[in-house]
Amino acid sequence: MEPRTIRAAVGRAFGQPLQVEWVQLAPPGPDDVQVDLDACAICHSDISYMDGAWGGDLPAVWGHEAAGVVSAVGADVTRANVGDRVVVSLIRSCGTCTQCQRGNEVGCTTEFALDVDSPLRDGTGAPIDHGLRTAGFAGATTVHQSQVVPIPAQMGADVASLLACGVITGVGAVTNTAAVRAGSSVAVVGTGGVGLNTVQGARLAGADPIIALDIDEAKLAAARDFGATDTVNVDTDDVEAVIAQLTDGDMVEYVFVTTGAKSALEDAGNLVGPGGALVLVGMPPSDVSVELDPGSLAAANQRILGSKMGSCRLDRDVPRLIKLYQNGDLELDALITNRYPLDRINEAIDEVRAGTARRNIIEFNGNDR
């Protein structure tokens, strides 16, 4: 196979708008698949990378919540066929390293060929970084076969793309990382896209109460639609007093922090009750650190849990979430605010950055590849 020419939104400087241009996409390697993308959602993690919060190489193509149709497969691929409709995620796993054998696929330690050599090149032949292992802001992408999961023929690519990150991260933090039991009390700090899915996860787990915390009344109203039993405005309410009242003074068994804001991380520990857990879901910038009192944690028998991508195992969790969606138990459609063509990606990103959109979707067509 020869390299393909596709359109992509390329970041050439941190903090600057993306540039839509033609780039070269290499054929898939032996264990890789190439996917013609139909949709890619915009996640705050993409924006953090664009703004330079976590560093990285430039130029880059970001985007990691994608869905499309497999257009080519490598010689050793066993998990996908040409013509399959798939979700494309950044989770890349070998299945054989120690972490994968323990079921921690998001912690896979193997270095893949795509980690070493990006499949993307610009018009001069210079490499373009394969952002977030996906490079979904493009008409097509090449990823390792472990990164794709089949979806039903009748499922829209727009809603399917949400399963690549935002939904599995939020729901999985509850059901996988924390393994919340029915009847447990839950607080969710931050009700953006991941926060709403954490609320959904708590509802699916049978938690009660489910308390959503945010500074935006519109986002708190949305949290109620997704399953929150109570809401607290962090700007106007006495948060600890309200939480104590709602839990008969016990505070909360599980507090999920879905934002990377330093103040939210520092204050959330005060909401955790004895024997409870603080679950860190949101990703702060690299230079953010917080102080915690280890003596109080030990005395109260509390835990701190990190939750990367909802501790997801794609082959297990995505099919389960699809069934929940098909049965009407998982809300996906209401997560989408607007849909944009690739040429308007910067407008779509600005809405997400401003907090006026839950998830905006970039939709691709034949003119992008």
Secondary structure, 3 states (H helix, E strand, C coil): CCCEEEEEEEECCCCCCCEEEEEEECCCCCCEEEEEEEEEECCHHHHHHHCCCCCCCCCEECCCEEEEEEEEECCCCCCCCCCCEEEECCCCCCCCCHHHHCCCHHHCCCCCHHHHCCCEECCCCCEEEEHHHCCCCECEEEEEHHHEEECCCCCCHHHHHHHHCHHHHHHHHHHHHCCCCCCCCEEEECCCHHHHHHHHHHHHHCCCCEEEEECCHHHHHHHHHHCCCEEEECCCCCHHHHHHHHCCCCCEEEEEECCCCHHHHHHHHHHEEEEEEEEECCCCCCCCCCCCCHHHHHHCCCEEEECCHHHCCHHHHHHHHHHHHHCCCCCCHHHEEEEEEHHHHHHHHHHHHHCCCCEEEEECCHHHC
